[in-house]
Amino acid sequence: MSAQELSQKKILIFGGTGELMGEIARCFAKHDATVIIIGRTLKEPIEQIEFIEFDILKDDIHSLFQQIYEKYTYIDMIINGAGVNASTDLLQLQPKEIVHIFEINFYFVVQCCIEYIQRTLALNKSGKIINIGSVSAIHPLSKVFMYSASKAALHNFSKNIAREYGGQGITTNILVPGFFPAEQNKKILDAERKQTILNETPVNRFGKPSDLNGMMLLLASDDSSFINGAELVIDGGFCITKI
């Protein structure tokens, strides 16, 4: 894909300061897209990318979107990649932790989608929503009960808005990464669990952040206009070992 194909695109990425979303942001910037990343902190500036500081649990999402649209007028695609994980044993789960996980992984994404859909429809424009799901939403995994449940809710919600607004020019898809050694996964992957995952992954390795770039470039391009409501799994074949 040439840089020219994305040079007019404006892409908003939530969770863009993390390892996976940060790599996607850099990939889009290399293709000359206008990229805005949202997050709590940025370790170091990323060339050609605007960073907006935002705390999901404290700041107002409506005001954030208002600020972004006042500057950019229109956003071609949003990527909802903010998330939190936890490995608390089921019988040790406390209500506060359950609420916290769902607030970030599900409720906040719902709010982002509503804000984006309202503005896209008001401008009579087409748009794209990419929600970052999880293989654990498709095949339940031990040790991440609430994370899996929150992502399963997100998968279902994404398909519903794909059905509801696809005919109005707004497509919604779920990008489903397999096992990538990102920050939130490192805390719950001990040596034994890593080996078990590798044994069930046909390509026999973990994902690299750049492994998501090809799919994301396709989804950002005009060639993906007929992709809607899809769970796009990039997992090295992990899910097919469950059949």
C-alpha positions, -999 to +999 in steps of 0.1 A: +000+000+000+014+034-010+017+063+015-005+083-009-035+060-002-035+070+035-021+105+033-056+121+036-067+098+064-072+111+100-069+083+125-076+085+162-061+058+185-070+052+221-044+034+240-018+046+215+009+049+241+010+011+246+033-012+228+009-026+202-011+005+196+021+026+195+035+004+167+002+008+147+004+045+152+040+046+139+030+025+109+002+049+100+025+079+104+050+063+080+022+061+055+016+098+060-017+095+077-027+121+103-024+102+136-037+113+170-030+091+200-048+092+233-033+080+266-022+088+301+015+093+295+039+092+266+074+080+274+089+099+244+074+119+215+066+100+183+075+118+152+046+130+131+021+119+157+000+142+180-004+130+216-033+141+238-031+133+275-063+117+288-072+096+319-101+073+312-112+072+348-111+109+354-114+130+322-146+137+302-148+118+269-174+143+254-150+172+259-121+152+244-141+145+212-152+181+211-115+192+213-105+168+185-133+177+161-127+215+166-092+210+153-096+182+127-133+186+117-136+149+108-120+116+118-118+088+092-112+060+117-110+054+154-092+025+171-102+016+206-072-001+220-071+010+256-075-020+280-066-035+313-060-071+324-059-090+357-051-125+368-071-126+400-084-160+409-122-163+404-129-168+441-108-139+451-125-114+428-138-083+444-166-061+430-142-031+427-119-050+404-148-063+382-162-028+378-127-014+370-120-039+343-154-034+326-153+003+330-121+005+309-124-025+285-161-021+278-180+010+290-153+035+279-152+019+244-190+022+242-188+059+250-161+064+223-182+046+197-213+067+206-193+100+204-178+090+171-210+077+155-230+108+165-204+131+149-200+110+118-237+109+111-241+146+119-214+154+092-231+130+068-198+112+064-187+076+063-164+062+091-147+032+105-145+018+140-119-008+150-123-022+185-095-043+199-109-076+211-092-108+224-089-145+216-101-150+252-135-136+241-138-164+216-122-192+236-124-186+274-090-188+290-081-196+326-068-169+350-083-139+331-120-143+339-131-107+339-108-096+311-123-124+289-159-115+299-153-077+292-139-085+258-167-109+250-191-081+257-171-058+235-172-083+206-210-086+209-215-048+211-192-043+181-213-067+160-245-049+170-233-015+159-219-030+127-254-042+120-270-010+130-248+015+113-232-003+084-260+008+061-253+044+071-216+043+060-200+034+094-183+000+095-172-016+127-148-045+130-130-063+159-092-068+156-084-099+176-047-103+185-035-136+197-007-137+223+016-107+221+041-100+249+027-066+256+028-049+289-005-062+303+003-098+293+038-100+307+024-098+342+003-129+338+025-151+316+049-172+336+074-196+319+050-226+321+020-207+306+042-193+278+053-227+268+017-240+269+006-212+246+035-218+222+026-255+221-009-246+209+002-220+184+010-236+150+036-209+139+054-216+172+060-181+183+044-151+200+032-122+179+053-091+172+037-057+173+044-053+136+023-084+128-008-063+132+003-037+107-009-054+075-044-059+087-046-023+101-034-008+068-061-028+050-088-017+074-078+020+070-078+018+032-109+022+010-104-014-001-120-026+032-154-009+027-172-043+025-156-056+057-181-051+085-189-069+118-159-092+114-137-107+141-103-105+124-081-130+143-043-126+141-030-153+164-006-175+145-033-202+145-039-204+182-077-205+179-078-233+153-061-257+178-093-255+198-115-271+172 
